């Protein structure tokens, strides 16, 4: 099993969700996050003052999937989140040792 | 008892209640502008101003402002305690007039708190605003508000000896709060990270609601200052509306030109800037004078905000730019557009054939009020800073002054309730609803 974590632009979340559901992904966890990558932050003008905004708002999408569909999920996520502009985000994949469904105690891919 | 005009008495009592609403309005106006972790401290500074200045006023404050003058400098103690149920001044019971004036003293003190957002300890602030009321506000209010023969035979020197015009408080309220706020901001110093880190308002609907309450109450403040429900009051109502409307438009247009967007914070500030500008002038100018004052206030106050970044003083919520500069704008322009035609007690300004006389008098009043307020406020704030301390430590400021000073947080959104003393995870634990089991 693989944990696929995507940091994407907030407005891309709807497209990402639709794309993953189409592949049969049954659950996901999303959270609002802030950070910066190579693009760094940007500056904003408000009430006559210029501020440096170091941490840019993003959405973090996390899904745990079976090894068999992991590559396709990564591709779908990347496609759905890409605009081609700086700040589109990152996707990374981590190995998952074990998954347990709390209600039934099922383990492994059955618990997904 | 006798000689009471019931219409005027009802009017003054109603206006007093309207002006009272301005202080809670100010609490929302200021509270929305600070960051979420210091909104309660911000609003508490207004609340405690109602408490402490209200008491000072009833006990002896009113008397020192409106009692018979000693050399035009300060009143006496003859009205201390405000138990004069049978004294009538100008058709209105003294007590009604005293309550109307109480609300002016309260809001002026509360206004200062905007200069020191996020960083002032609560009790030192309370002590400061009490001392400031006695040392700074009462004498200045006496000089400009106490007219010869109105309440007492002898009044204050700015209004009577000098002959400065200030209908509703451009000097004692606006310039006073602006200059005192500058002193506070300088003595307390800037917040860590200012001005490079963004310190944007956390709740703009609260700011707009506060601005709305201020605008509403300001009709009592300005039109009520006529103290009689008649033509002068009605004209003051018209000029108040005209100036604030003009300021909203001029501010937003300039803001769009400078920053690319008209903001809600700008709109809320603009309304207040227009109201500040017209305050000293509302009973002495006609609609066109009000229009000029409002347009200019919307531009000048906004440009003054930019000045604080250049000069490096952290007047957090722009008390100096809006109340100080707005007050100067209104008082100075009054020297140009004041007209005898709308008020027999008024005087013609430069544009109405009155020459430079009034303009000069107004300049003296501006200088006196600003110097008095700035100098004494700086001294009082410095004494408190050097003795009991005025600011919270830097790590407390970073963690949130609401928690450290009041043991509360304004918004308990986290299901873990990790904020607030004695409100840890276990104490707030509840069973999930049945359908989720």
Contacts between the chains, C-beta under 8 A, distances in Angstrom:
chain1	res1	chain2	res2	distance
A	44	B	198	7.1
A	45	B	259	5.0
A	45	B	260	7.1
A	46	B	198	7.2
A	46	B	200	6.1
A	46	B	259	7.4
A	46	B	263	7.3
A	47	B	259	7.9
A	47	B	263	7.2
A	47	B	265	6.2
A	47	B	266	7.2
A	47	B	305	6.3
A	48	B	258	7.0
A	48	B	259	6.8
A	48	B	302	7.5
A	48	B	305	5.3
A	48	B	306	4.2
A	48	B	309	6.9
A	49	B	195	5.7
A	49	B	306	7.9
A	49	B	309	5.4
A	51	B	196	7.1
A	51	B	197	7.0
A	51	B	198	4.0
A	52	B	196	6.4
A	52	B	197	8.0
A	52	B	198	8.0
A	53	B	198	6.4
